[in-house]
């Protein structure tokens, strides 16, 4: 692990010089939760105490860490390394997944996925199995015991072109891949290579996606067309679609079935009705939001901004109730419950 350089130290000092907004409604969270945030261009992950966003630790990582997941016990988190600055950049990209001990805030080991590279999507199921998607090779790599096993338990082909993002059913038996260059979404069984992946041509560039709370509906955004598609999660048959506010990059489902969409072009959030997908509320932001991270319980969502900030949005109030400065290019995050 590389030591912090002068730039990284100055970034962390800059964070501590900012007085964040800490509303009384969040007093119960003080000292009980931490946000573990991927900062893609730092590059690394940082730990922040909630609700005020006080920086606690920073772990440098190789070029372009992207997605992060935590195991069901909250003991370890796993970060996939993309390895190049942009998808069209030359080079083979990253081949490692780093395991983070959330108690000691340290890197404990790494998983080497060579010859598979440009690792982006990463998820865990309810049993604690780890799933990693290689964008360039369009394969799903599974570790049944990621804390101890050095080698994958199984590798299953998705059969795509640029398999960038995916979501996973809680039991791990279905994964839904956004294949951005082909315009397809792909449903596969990460435990059965004989299962024929179900493919549907969606549009120009499917990317951000989520499952409904009951896992019956798969939602996916055609990013540059600004269209949200609702598909039957068992067949990928279309259910409905709705136009968004232009380019949109992420969508998450709240426990009550409503959806929050991160609008890239409009620099805002949209709150959508669970059934009709009609926009119920709209919230302008100071910068585009690449990351949506719902807090445990679904009452708040921590939104990463391209202005190198994280804002906390109270869903019931539909308002920003706190904010703090982050490292460069914040994105996905996990939460640690210290109660």
N, C-alpha and C positions, 0 to 999 in steps of 0.2 A: 504494500500500500504506500503510495507516494505521500510525503509530508505536504502540509499546506504551503502554498507559495504566497508571496507578498500580496498578490491580487486577491486571492481567496480570503486572506486575513482581513484586508481592507473591506471586502464585501461584507464580511460578518460584522465588522465594527460599524459599518454603515447601517446595518439592520438594527443594531442596538441603539443607534442614535435617533431612531424614529419613535415617536410616542404614538402607539396604536390606539384605536378606538376600542374601549372595553366596556360594553354596556352591562348594567346590573343583571340583565336576564341571563348572562353567561357566567355569573359568579360561581354557580354550582360546578362548572366544568374546570375551574382553576385548579391546577395541580393534579388533575385526574386523567387528562387525555393529552396525548402528543400526536402531532401530525408528522409523518415521515414522507418527505416530498422529493420527487425526482426533479432535479434542476439540470436540464439536458445540456446546456452550454457552459455549466460551471467547470467541468462536468462532474456530477456526483449526486448524492442525496444529503438532505439536511433534516435534522430533528428540530421541531418547534413545539414549545409548550403552548397549549391552548387554554383560554381563548385569546390571550394577548399576542401570541406569535413570537414569544421570546426565543431566540436561537439557543439551542442546547449543544448541538454537535454537527459536524460536517464530515462526510466521508467522500474523498475524491474517488472517481471511477474513470475507466477508459472512455473514449470518445462516444458521445451520444447514448447515454443510458435512456431508456424510454419508459416502458411500463414497469409497474411494481405490484406485487401481490403479497399478502401475508397468510400464514397458515391459520387454521381455525382456532388454534390455541393461543395465537398472538405471540409465539416464541420467535419465529423466524420470518423474515421477508426475503423475497427473491426479486432481483432486478436483471432484466435482459439488456444486453449491450448491442446496439445497432451498429456502431463502429465506424460510420461515415456521417458527414454533416447533413447530406441530403440524399434522397433516394437515387438521383441521377449522378451522384458523385462517383468517380472511379474508385476501384479498390474492392476487395472481397467483403469487407465489413467485419463486424464482431462475431465471435463464436462462443462467448462466455456468458454464463448466468452467475451472478454473485449472490451468495447467501449471507444475510445480515442477521446477527443476533440482536434482537430488539431490546433485550435487557441490558447488554453491555454496550450497545451502539457501536458494534464493531463488525468488520468483515471476517467471517469464520472459515469460509472455503468458497471455491468456485467450481462450477460444472462446465467442463469443456465439451462443446457440442460439435467440434470439428468432425466431418467436413462441412457441416451446415453453418451458414453465416447469415448476417443481417437479421439478427433476432429482434423481433419487435413485440408481437402479441405474447402475453404470458398470463396464465390464470391458474387457480387452484379449485378443486372441487371440495365438497363437504367432507370427504374422507382425508383431505390433506395431500392428494396427489397433485403433482405439478405438470402443467402442459405449456409447452413453448412452441411458437410458430416461427419457422424460418421463412422469411419473405422471399428470398431468391430461389429456394428449393421447393417451396410450397409443400412442406411436410410438417406434421404435428408430432412433437417429440414429448413422450410422457415419462415421468419419474414417479414411481409409486412410493418411494421413500427418499425424497430429495435431500433430507438432512444427512443421510448416510450413504446412499448409493452413488458411486462415481459414474455409472453407466446408465443409459436410458433403459426403461422397462420395455418400451415399444416405440416404434416409429411408424406412422401411418401417413400415406400420401393424400394430399388434398386435391392435387391435379389442377392447380391454378397457374397463373402467370406471375402475379406479384401479390402474394398473400400477406396483406399488411396488418390486419386487425381481426380479432375474433372475440366472441363471447361464448360462454360455456354453461351448459345445464348443470344444476347443483350436483347431480349424480355422476357427471362426467361422461355420460354416454352419448351426448350430442354436442358438437361444436359447430359454430356458425361463423364462417370465414368471409371477410370482405376482401375480394380480390380486385384491387383498384384499377389495374391496367386493362383487364379483360372486361370489366363491367359486370362480373358475376358475383353472386353470393353462393356459397357452397356449404352444404350441411354434411358432416361426416361423423362417424363413430370412431373416436380416438382409441377404442379398445378392440376394434374389429377391422383389420385391413381388407377383409372380404366384402365388407359393406360397400356398395357402390355409392360414392358421393352423389348427393342430389344437387344439381346446379341450376341456377336460374339467372338468366341475363336480366339485370336490373336496370342498368342505365349507363352513365358515363364513368362514374368513379365512386362506387359504394365504399363507405369508410366507417364512421361512427355507428355503433349499434348497441342494442341491449335486448334483454328478454323482459317480458311482462312479469310481475310478481308470481303469477301462477304458471309461468313458463309455457303458456299456450300460444303466445304471439311473439314473433321476432320483429323488432323494429330496426330499420337500417336507413341511413341517410345517403342519398346520392349527392355527394358533397358539392360539386360545382354546379349542379343543376338546382340545388336548394330544394330537394324534394324528400319528404319522409315517407317511407314505405312501411306498411304493416303487413306482415306475411304470416300465414299459418305455420307455427313452429314445427309441425309434424310433416308437412308436405312442401313448404315454401310457396304455396299458392297465395296469390294476392288477396288481401282482405280489404284494405283501403289505402289511400295515399293523400298527402296534403302538401301544398306548396308552403315553403318556409320563407324567411326574410332574406333570400339570396343564399350565398354559400354558407353552409353550416358544417360543423366538424364533429360534435359529440352529442350524444343523447343518453340520458339515464332515466330509469323508472323509479318513482317514489313508491313507498309501501302501499299507497291507496290507488296505484295504477296511473296516476298522472305522470306526464313526461316533462323533463326539463331539457331544452335544446340550447346548445352553445352556438350562437350565430356569429360566424367569422366576419362576414361582410358588414353586417349591421352593428357589430361590437355590442352585443346584447345577449340577454337570456330570454327565452320564451317558455311559459308554462302552458302545457297543452292538456286539454280534456282527455280523460282516459279512454273514452269510447269514440267520440267524434274526431279527435285530434285537433279540434279547433283551438286557436290560441285564446287562453283565458286572461293571461297577464303578460306584460312585457317589461323588461328591466334594462335600461341603457347602462353601459359600462364605460370606463375610461379607455379601455383597450380590448382587443379581441381576446376571447377566452378559449385557450386550447385544452384546458383540463377541467373536468367536473368530478368532484369527489364528495359524494353524500356522506355526512357524518352518521355514526351509529344511531339508529332510530329514525332517520330520514327527516328530522325536523330542520336541520340546517344542511347547507351544501357549501363546501369550500371550493371556490372557483379560482383557478390559476389564470393570470392575465399576462399578455405579452409585454406589459409595462413592468414586468418583474415584481409583481405584487400578488398576494392572495387575499381575496375578499370572502367574508362569510356572509351568506345570504340566508336570512330567516324565511323559511317557506311560508309560514302563516302570515307574516307581515309583508312578505315579498319585498324586502328591503335589505340593503347592506347594513349589517350591524357591527362589523369589525373588519379591520384590514391590517396587513403587515407587509413589509418589504421582504422579498425572498432573494435567493440567488438567481442567476441568469437562466431564463427560459424555463420557468416552472411548468409542471405538467401533472402527471398522475401522482397519487398519494395513497397511503394507508394510514389507519388510525391505531394508536395504542391506548387501551383502556387501563388506567392505573388504579382503578377503584378496587 
